[in-house]
Amino acid sequence: MHDHGDDFGAWCGDMGSATAHRTEEEWLDVARYLRHAANKLLPQPLPLCLPGEPQQCGRAAQQHVLAWGAVLKAAAQHVIEDASPAPAHALYAGQTLYQRSLAELRERTATLKGPEGRRG
């Protein structure tokens, strides 16, 4: 069985935050996108365990987004480490470049969401 982060405790309990406002169908779409991207990098594919899939596990789509987002992040870090000619290159790409990209993404996302923090 694949790790879905069940040891985290109460998953998806804070449905009031601005970043958690998605429909179940939107969470399913994001989970599918993450699984597809991760499967391009992983040696073994993530399971077909979303609601309505053959190996349905009973967990919410939002939990899959969080767990598979972490898997994709780990897979990307592994690619960085594997492609780096020296540990310093991996450290720079995996930390400095990552933080710059994350800051830029957050800035663009905040602009798209507007002053209320909502999409639209």
N, C-alpha and C positions, 0 to 999 in steps of 0.2 A: 504494500500500500504506500502511496506517496504522502509525504509530509504536507499536511494542510495547516500546520501551525495550531493544532488544537490545544497545545500546552499554554497558549497565550492567555486563556481564560475566557472572559466574556467578549466574544467577537462581535463587532459591529454594534456595540451598545450605544455609541454616540451618534445617533442619527440626526442630531440637531446642528452639526457643524456645516458650514457652507460647502465644504469639499465633498460631503457625503450625499448631496442632493442629486440622485440619479434614480431612474426607475429600475426595476429588476431587469427589464429587457436591456437597458443601457449597460448595467453591470455585466450581464451575460455577454454582450458584444465586446466590452473591454477585456473580460476574462478570455474570450476566444482569441482576441488579438494578441494578448500576452502569451497565451499557450502557443500560438502559431510562431511568434518570434522566438520564444525559448526553444521550441522544437527544432528550429533551424540551427541552433548552437549546441544543443545537448546531445550526448551519445545515445540516450534513450528518450523517447517521447513522453510528455506528460500524459496522464490518462484522460480518457473521454468520460469524465465523471461529473460534468455540469448537469443541472436539472434537465431531464428529458433525454440524456445521452445513455448509451448502452451500459456504462459502468457507474451510473449515477450514485453519488456518495451521500447525498442528503444535506450537504452544506450549502449555504447561500452563495450566490454568484459573487457578492462583495467579498466574502472570505477568500474565494478563489483569486480575485483580483489582488488582494494583499499578499497571499501566499505565492502566487505565480509571479507577481511583480518582484518579489524577493528572489525567486529562482532565476528570473531573467537578469536581475542585477548581478547575481553571483556568476552567471554564465558570461556576462559581459566582462566582469573583472577577470575571469579565467582567460578569456580571449586576449585581454590587454596583457596579462602576465605572460601568456604563451607567445605573443608577438613581440615582446620587448627584448631588445638585445642585451639589456642589463637591468638589474633590479631598480636602479634609479629611474630608468625610463618608465617602468611600470608604476612606480610610486608617483611620478609626475603626472602621468596620464590618469591613473586611478584616483588621484586626490585633487591635484591642482586643476587639471582640465575638466574633471568631473564637476568640481565645485563651481567653476566658471559657467559651464553648460547648465547646471542646475539653477544657478542664480538668474541666468538669461531666460530660461524656460519659465521660472516663477514670475519674472517681470512681465513676459509676454502674456502669460496666463492671467495675471492680475489685470492687465490692460483689457483683455477680452471680457473678463467678468464684470468690469465696471466697479463703481464705488460701493455697491451693496455686497460685493463678493459673489454675485451670481453670474451664471453664464447668460450671455445674451446680447 
